[in-house]
C-alpha cells in the first residue's frame, strides 16, 4: 500500500501535516485495492486493510476493536510496529529490540491484542535463549 505514498511524505524528517497523515493512512486501503485482483484469500486482504486497527478501537481505517479485528491483522499490527520501531527513520533513530519489546508490552490491551503481544514477546525471549 505504501507504493502509492509520495516519497517526500514517507521520508519527511519533520512532523507531518494533517493532510500528509491522512495520505499515509490511505495505504491500508491502497494495499487491499492493489492485492484484490491477485489474492483470493479474503483473510489476507482483511489483514492488509486492518493492520492499523487498535485493540481499543482507536485505529484506522474502520475503527474496529478487540475481536472485531481479524486475527491476521492483529498479528500483522505487532510485527509492523516492531519493524517500524526498530528501523531507522528520517525523523528518529531506530529503537533497540529491548526498547521496542518494552513498548509492545506497554501497549498491549490498548494498541495490541494482549494474546498476540504476549506470543510475540515470548517468541523474542525464546529466540534470544536459543542463540
C-alpha positions as a Markdown table, in Angstrom:
| # | Residue | x | y | z |
|---|---|---|---|---|
| 1 | Unk | 0.0 | 0.0 | 0.0 |
| 2 | Unk | 2.9 | 2.4 | 0.6 |
| 3 | Unk | 3.7 | 2.2 | -3.1 |
| 4 | Unk | 1.1 | 5.0 | -3.6 |
| 5 | Unk | 2.5 | 7.2 | -0.9 |
| 6 | Unk | 4.8 | 10.1 | -2.0 |
| 7 | Unk | 8.5 | 9.6 | -1.2 |
| 8 | Unk | 8.6 | 13.1 | 0.2 |
| 9 | Unk | 5.9 | 12.2 | 2.7 |
| 10 | Unk | 7.4 | 8.8 | 3.6 |
| 11 | Unk | 10.8 | 10.3 | 4.2 |
| 12 | Unk | 9.8 | 13.7 | 5.7 |
| 13 | Unk | 12.2 | 14.5 | 8.6 |
| 14 | Unk | 9.7 | 16.6 | 10.5 |
| 15 | Unk | 6.1 | 16.4 | 11.7 |
| 16 | Unk | 3.5 | 15.5 | 9.1 |
| 17 | Unk | 0.7 | 17.9 | 8.4 |
| 18 | Unk | -2.9 | 16.6 | 8.9 |
| 19 | Unk | -3.2 | 16.2 | 5.1 |
| 20 | Unk | 0.0 | 14.2 | 5.0 |
| 21 | Unk | -1.1 | 12.0 | 7.9 |
| 22 | Unk | -4.4 | 11.2 | 6.1 |
| 23 | Unk | -2.4 | 10.4 | 2.9 |
| 24 | Unk | -0.2 | 8.0 | 4.9 |
| 25 | Unk | -3.3 | 6.3 | 6.5 |
| 26 | Unk | -4.7 | 5.6 | 3.0 |
| 27 | Unk | -2.0 | 2.9 | 2.5 |
| 28 | Unk | -4.2 | 0.3 | 4.2 |
| 29 | Unk | -7.0 | 0.6 | 1.7 |
| 30 | Unk | -4.5 | 1.1 | -1.2 |
| 31 | Unk | -2.8 | -2.2 | -0.2 |
| 32 | Unk | -6.1 | -4.0 | -0.2 |
| 33 | Unk | -7.0 | -2.5 | -3.5 |
| 34 | Unk | -3.7 | -3.5 | -5.1 |
| 35 | Unk | -3.9 | -7.1 | -3.8 |
| 36 | Unk | -7.6 | -7.7 | -4.5 |
| 37 | Unk | -7.2 | -8.8 | -8.2 |
| 38 | Unk | -4.3 | -11.2 | -7.3 |
| 39 | Unk | -5.1 | -12.6 | -3.8 |
| 40 | Unk | -8.0 | -14.9 | -3.4 |
| 41 | Unk | -7.7 | -15.4 | 0.3 |
| 42 | Unk | -10.1 | -12.9 | 2.0 |
| 43 | Unk | -8.3 | -13.2 | 5.3 |
| 44 | Unk | -5.1 | -11.9 | 3.8 |
| 45 | Unk | -7.0 | -8.9 | 2.3 |
| 46 | Unk | -8.6 | -8.2 | 5.7 |
| 47 | Unk | -5.2 | -8.4 | 7.4 |
| 48 | Unk | -3.7 | -5.8 | 5.0 |
| 49 | Unk | -6.7 | -3.5 | 5.3 |
| 50 | Unk | -6.9 | -3.7 | 9.1 |
| 51 | Unk | -3.3 | -3.9 | 10.3 |
| 52 | Unk | -3.5 | -0.3 | 11.8 |
| 53 | Unk | -6.7 | -1.0 | 13.8 |
| 54 | Unk | -6.1 | -0.8 | 17.5 |
| 55 | Unk | -7.4 | -3.2 | 20.2 |
| 56 | Unk | -9.1 | -0.3 | 21.9 |
| 57 | Unk | -10.9 | 0.8 | 18.8 |
| 58 | Unk | -8.9 | 4.0 | 18.2 |
| 59 | Unk | -7.1 | 2.8 | 15.0 |
| 60 | Unk | -7.9 | 3.1 | 11.3 |
| 61 | Unk | -9.3 | 2.7 | 8.7 |
| 62 | Unk | -12.6 | 1.4 | 10.2 |
| 63 | Unk | -12.2 | 1.9 | 14.0 |
| 64 | Unk | -12.5 | -1.9 | 14.7 |
| 65 | Unk | -11.9 | -3.0 | 18.3 |
| 66 | Unk | -10.9 | -6.2 | 20.1 |
| 67 | Unk | -12.3 | -9.4 | 18.5 |
| 68 | Unk | -13.7 | -7.3 | 15.5 |
| 69 | Unk | -10.1 | -7.1 | 14.2 |
| 70 | Unk | -9.3 | -10.1 | 12.0 |
| 71 | Unk | -6.7 | -12.4 | 13.6 |
| 72 | Unk | -4.2 | -11.8 | 10.8 |
| 73 | Unk | -4.4 | -8.1 | 11.2 |
| 74 | Unk | -3.8 | -8.4 | 15.0 |
| 75 | Unk | -0.6 | -10.3 | 14.3 |
| 76 | Unk | 0.5 | -8.0 | 11.5 |
| 77 | Unk | -0.1 | -5.0 | 13.7 |
| 78 | Unk | 2.5 | -6.2 | 16.2 |
| 79 | Unk | 5.0 | -7.3 | 13.6 |
| 80 | Unk | 4.6 | -4.0 | 11.7 |
| 81 | Unk | 5.0 | -1.9 | 14.8 |
| 82 | Unk | 8.2 | -3.8 | 15.9 |
| 83 | Unk | 9.6 | -3.4 | 12.4 |
| 84 | Unk | 8.8 | 0.3 | 12.4 |
| 85 | Unk | 10.3 | 0.9 | 15.9 |
| 86 | Unk | 13.5 | -1.0 | 15.1 |
| 87 | Unk | 14.0 | 0.7 | 11.7 |
| 88 | Unk | 15.8 | 4.0 | 11.3 |
| 89 | Unk | 13.5 | 6.8 | 10.1 |
| 90 | Unk | 14.4 | 10.2 | 8.7 |
| 91 | Unk | 12.9 | 11.8 | 11.8 |
| 92 | Unk | 14.3 | 9.4 | 14.5 |
| 93 | Unk | 16.9 | 6.7 | 15.1 |
| 94 | Unk | 16.0 | 3.0 | 15.4 |
| 95 | Unk | 15.0 | 1.8 | 18.8 |
| 96 | Unk | 16.8 | -1.2 | 20.3 |
| 97 | Unk | 15.0 | -4.5 | 20.2 |
| 98 | Unk | 14.7 | -4.3 | 24.0 |
| 99 | Unk | 13.1 | -0.9 | 23.9 |
| 100 | Unk | 10.7 | -1.9 | 21.1 |
| 101 | Unk | 9.6 | -5.0 | 23.2 |
| 102 | Unk | 9.1 | -2.8 | 26.2 |
| 103 | Unk | 6.8 | -0.6 | 24.1 |
| 104 | Unk | 4.8 | -3.5 | 22.8 |
| 105 | Unk | 4.4 | -4.7 | 26.4 |
| 106 | Unk | 3.3 | -1.2 | 27.4 |
| 107 | Unk | 0.7 | -1.0 | 24.6 |
| 108 | Unk | -0.8 | -4.5 | 25.0 |
| 109 | Unk | -4.5 | -4.2 | 25.6 |
| 110 | Unk | -4.7 | -0.7 | 24.1 |
| 111 | Unk | -2.9 | -0.8 | 20.8 |
| 112 | Unk | -2.3 | -4.5 | 20.6 |
| 113 | Unk | -4.3 | -7.6 | 21.3 |
| 114 | Unk | -2.9 | -8.9 | 24.6 |
| 115 | Unk | -2.6 | -12.6 | 23.5 |
| 116 | Unk | -0.7 | -11.6 | 20.3 |
| 117 | Unk | 1.6 | -9.2 | 22.1 |
| 118 | Unk | 2.4 | -11.9 | 24.7 |
| 119 | Unk | 3.0 | -14.5 | 22.0 |
| 120 | Unk | 5.3 | -12.1 | 20.1 |
| 121 | Unk | 7.3 | -11.2 | 23.3 |
| 122 | Unk | 7.5 | -14.9 | 24.3 |
| 123 | Unk | 8.9 | -15.8 | 20.8 |
| 124 | Unk | 11.5 | -13.0 | 21.1 |
| 125 | Unk | 12.6 | -14.3 | 24.5 |
| 126 | Unk | 12.8 | -17.9 | 23.2 |
| 127 | Unk | 14.8 | -16.8 | 20.2 |
| 128 | Unk | 17.3 | -14.9 | 22.4 |
| 129 | Unk | 17.7 | -18.0 | 24.6 |
| 130 | Unk | 18.4 | -20.2 | 21.6 |
| 131 | Unk | 21.3 | -18.1 | 20.5 |
